[in-house]
């Protein structure tokens, strides 16, 4: 075991979570054990369990941290147009998906999808992103509306789920979509949102 380094509570917790991110990005969920995290951090297993009593607690912390990081990464400049914000956000998001493919599939397609707390964390992050998109649409000079209609809200919420489905298919090496470039997937997702919102506005 590596020599233990003294850290503050917050720094140690952050270190352990970051190790979890790295492991879950390169290994299937069932192949990641909290003991591996403790060994890599150079701490006792007892100390790790002090921070995270169960593997579920640890993974929930990892998921929460990653969702927070992602929301920070894809935050855009309000002065940009809706299209500029959309393309920037998708560039960052799709790069993350490629770099963390195992973790992404685990969250949206694996056993963790049945965990209520994990679903809540992911759902909260999606709600934040939904509100960001709606705010950008509201600020759009061409929107002609002070408040998004129920149809527009439904279109945005459906698009977020659509984007996850697209990414999962793209990550599946057995599917033809795996041959698509990031730019092609970005274009598909971007145009899908713009078209869905346009159609929703016609119906409102």
HELIX and SHEET records of a PDB file:
HELIX    1   1 UNK A    9  UNK A   24  1                                  16    
HELIX    2   2 UNK A   29  UNK A   31  5                                   3    
HELIX    3   3 UNK A   34  UNK A   41  1                                   8    
HELIX    4   4 UNK A   45  UNK A   51  1                                   7    
HELIX    5   5 UNK A   55  UNK A   73  1                                  19    
HELIX    6   6 UNK A   82  UNK A   99  1                                  18    
HELIX    7   7 UNK A  101  UNK A  109  1                                   9    
HELIX    8   8 UNK A  111  UNK A  114  5                                   4    
HELIX    9   9 UNK A  116  UNK A  139  1                                  24    
HELIX   10  10 UNK A  150  UNK A  171  1                                  22    
HELIX   11  11 UNK A  176  UNK A  179  5                                   4    
HELIX   12  12 UNK A  182  UNK A  203  1                                  22    
END                                                                             
